[in-house]
Amino acid sequence: MTYTALSLTLIFVCIPLLLSKILKLDLEKDTLIATLRSIIQLLAVGYILKFVFDANSYSYILLMVALMIIVATLNARKKGAGIKGITWKIALTLVMIEIITQGVLLGFHIVPATAQYIIPISGMLIGNSMVLSILFLNRFTAEIINHKYQMELILSLGGTPKQAIHRQLINAIKASMIPTIESQKTIGLVQLPGMMSGQIIGGADPIHAVQFQLLIIFALLTTATLSSVMIGFLSYPALFNERMQLLEMK
């Protein structure tokens, strides 16, 4: 694709800008900022990845993965601001997910141990974990606020914090996993996933592209589960004090 052809795709940016102006949605500024940031960030990442791929150094690979985890953690923690220590809990979850998924992929030689495979796969998995962490924390905090008195009743009757928060925790975990499970039910029928589509556009054999896409969706299912479960079980003890009383959510 030439830069001229790429510039023509800005038509897709003009359409929402025009509709926002006509309908007075007041989203023009945010749309322009999002567009400019995406252009700058992706071009910068493109040049960085070219350098990393050419160097193929494990030090650079680790730095790229660490950067992804840090940015994802800082973005996801906003939804759990009322939970003490949420930053390190999200970071630990993302690190464990990266270790487990890459441990399986590289340990069984499913993919080569090169930057060309490790970084893009890590980006997809960490990005998915970040979104799921946000979904979980958003639902979890809402569940706690909406069922505060029910939880306090269980505590007053001698229940433990784990018993008091069990239903809210499970509901939040299930709710955050539903998008991943539902999207996998219709994959290939309703949507052609990005990785598969990109490989096909790049000239890869469709069957080969499907094999790699299956690898990703199976790994995404693991990240969906681990993200919600780990953050949930690491977070809920911080919602109670030493007297087993429910703390106020900020």
Disulfide bonds with the S-S distance in Angstrom:
none
